[in-house]
Amino acid sequence: MAKVPELFGCMVFNDQTMQERLPKSTYKALKKTIQDGAPLDLSVANVVASAMKDWAIEKGCTHYTHWFQPMTGVTAEKHDSFITPNGDGQIIMEFSGKELIKGEPDASSFPSGGIRATFEARGYTTWDPTSYAFAKDGTLYIPTAFCSYTGEVLDKKTPLLRSMERISTEAVKVLNLIGKTEVTRVTTTVGPEQEYFLIDKEMYDQREDLIYTGRTLFGAKAPKGQELDDHYFGAIKTRVAAFMRDLDEELWKLGILAKTKHNEVAPSQHELAPIFTTANIATDHNELTMEVMKKVAEKHGLVCLLHEKPFAGINGSGKHNNWSISTNTGENLLDPGKEPENNTQFLLFLAAIVKAVHEYQDLLRITVASAGNDHRLGANEAPPAIISMYLGDDLGALVESIINGTEYTSKGKVRMQTGVDVLADFKKDTSDRNRTSPFAFTGNKFEFRALGSALNIACPNYMLNTMVAEELSQFYDELKDASDLDAAVKALIKKTFTEHQAIIFNGDNYADEWVVEAEKRGLLNLKSLPDAVAHFIDKKNIDLFVKNKICSEEEIRARYEIELESYSKQINIEALTMIDMAKKNILPAVSSYVRELTDTALAKKALSDAIPTTVEEELITSLSNKLVCFSKKTSELEDAVIKAAEFDGNNLAQATFFRETVFAVMQELRAVGDSMETETSSEYWPYPSYGEMLFGV
């Protein structure tokens, strides 16, 4: 492997490459667009396109693609070659500014939530110059936004870019008002920690549930799971270490700041964490990371599972979204400093976030809702479905002192005494981390821990940016005409913390008592996607996005329909897969095993009538009864799937039926199937077991 500094970003048309390859005037114009949002002139785009094409060809590229993020939850790309006929039967390699700025994929097959008819095919992609282009697999990838012919937003990136502009505008106004006049731009930064499973590809290929749905629909627990806590941060297995080494190299080439790698809690589960970067680039990088993970895994004879709950009975996978706000002058607005009690600026922004999370708790819950994440939220492995904030002992005490008007004394950083001469003493942090909290303050950022592992992080971040921008806008309006600004700011901070303290909870979010307490506080407990998404089109939420020009009401309603429709389709696919597995493989396999047991029992009887009831007869009785039940539950599931189709046209009712009825029958069918697996010879059971998959790498 080449030296990391030389390797890093070698496949990215980044700032250094642009400085080397673009005329100074072109580079300055492009930087003005990137940094200040200035419109990009076509003449500038032409020069950039030519330089980008020459660089890409040197990297082995023959094609380019506008890489975008439609509402499918995955990325999309259409590849065009650089070739252009020159009139004498030969070709030249060309790429224009017009082609760089605008692409035209067919928009008819992407989810639109009813915004457009299927026959209205035209859609546009438009270059996002704030996210660097990169070369991969012989193609120049150009990050883009995606919209319909009539201008409706059809992607996840456009709302994110708009929200970044909104929070910048409102944060700059507030900062300028309180004396930080040198601040002209504010950016939100994100570092998404990515959890995933690795299993052997040969075993994956034998599991149609994993192939079709990403999770196991049947599977009895292995004798050993995560009970001993021996996998977490444990020694990394040879095959996995080789995968991680190659993954780092591929990500570094693409300029992705892959930093930390380790084993996670569940067997075969691992995590990769990057260094933070701006929200839109972090989103692009995380989508790329998930794609590269899958491709690198294949080279090692492995499969990377990104489903939130691929295996029942052990921890599923999440994605921790570390979110903060920084200024163009290099200041982190969520850094409390050594004396947070005297850091009015920090407390003002903290108050805005507390107010935002309290008032729009339903939106934050909606951002992490999915069919896969329904398995995690509320289980003792992930934050509950109740949104709350953790501030820690020290900061929590400061907020209480502000509310109560009492004196606050910081504990400061306590020196830890190790008691061993050769080990250095060190200062511990002012507060612990709360792994049970959905939205926890962790020193100089908030860690939103409720995201599912497969989620596109654009959604939680555009909603978080927007709701905080709205609160900052209200703060500015309240403060701008104050005669005594300092007194007005302090009064506003106290008022905000007092009115919204219900969202702050520093205890155990897994405790049953918290569910009762949260209800008393008026906090929502939205246990499933249908419960949560029903609030997406509440008036206050539509008003938020329309007022801040993030999405129109029509676009919000379209996203509401898409989320519900996608949820129903996912569970429908899972149900059909279960039926297929049950009828074609499990029922015949167990029947064959019962037949062999019967033959053995009859042979023993033939030897002597005096032989007592055999082990075989007991197994025959048990499995025969379960086979009858299994067949009956399979038929019930078939009926439920047929019944679900009757709700076509009412997406909320259909999604609710899938959750409350179809999914319930699936759980019952699984329970019988998993019980049969424990009694059926492994020679007959048609699928690799949990033990083989989780401990087979």
Buried (B, 14 or more C-beta within 10 A) or exposed (E): EEEEEEBBBBBBBBBEBBEEBBEEEBBEBBBBBBEEBEEBBEEBBBBBBBBBBEBBBEBEBBBBBBBBBBBBBEBBBBBBEBEEEEEEEEEEBEBBBEBBBBBEBEBBEBBBBEBBEEEBBEBBBBBBBBBBBBBBEEBBBBBBBBBBEEEBBBBBBBBBBBBBBBBBBBBBBBBBBBEBEEBBBBBBBBBBBBBBBBBBBEBBEBBBBBEBBBBBBBBBBBEEBBEEEEBBEEEBBEBBEBBBEBBBBBBBBBBBBBEEBEBBBBBBBBBBBBEBBBBBBBBBBBBBBBBBBBBBBEEBEBBBBBBBBBBBBBBBBBBBBBBBBBBBEEBBBBBBEEEBBEBBBBBBBBBBBBBBBBBBBBBBBBBBBBBBBBBBBBBEBBBBBBBBBBBBEBBBBBBBBBBEEEEBEBEEEEEEEEEEEEEEEEEEEBBEBBBBBBBBBBBBBBBBBBBBBBBBBBBBBBBBBBBBBBBBBBBBEBBEEBEEBEEBBBBBBBBBBEBBBBBBBBBEBBEEEBBEBBEEBEBBBBBBBBBBBBBBBEEEBBEBBBEBEBBBEBBBBBBBBBBBBBBBBBBBBBBBBBBBBBBEBBBEBBBBBBEBBBEBBEEBEEEEEEEEEBEBBEBBEBBBEBBEBBBEBBBBBBEBBEEBEEBEEEBBBBBBBBBEBBBBBBEBBBBBBBBBBEBBEEEBBBBBBBBBBBBBB
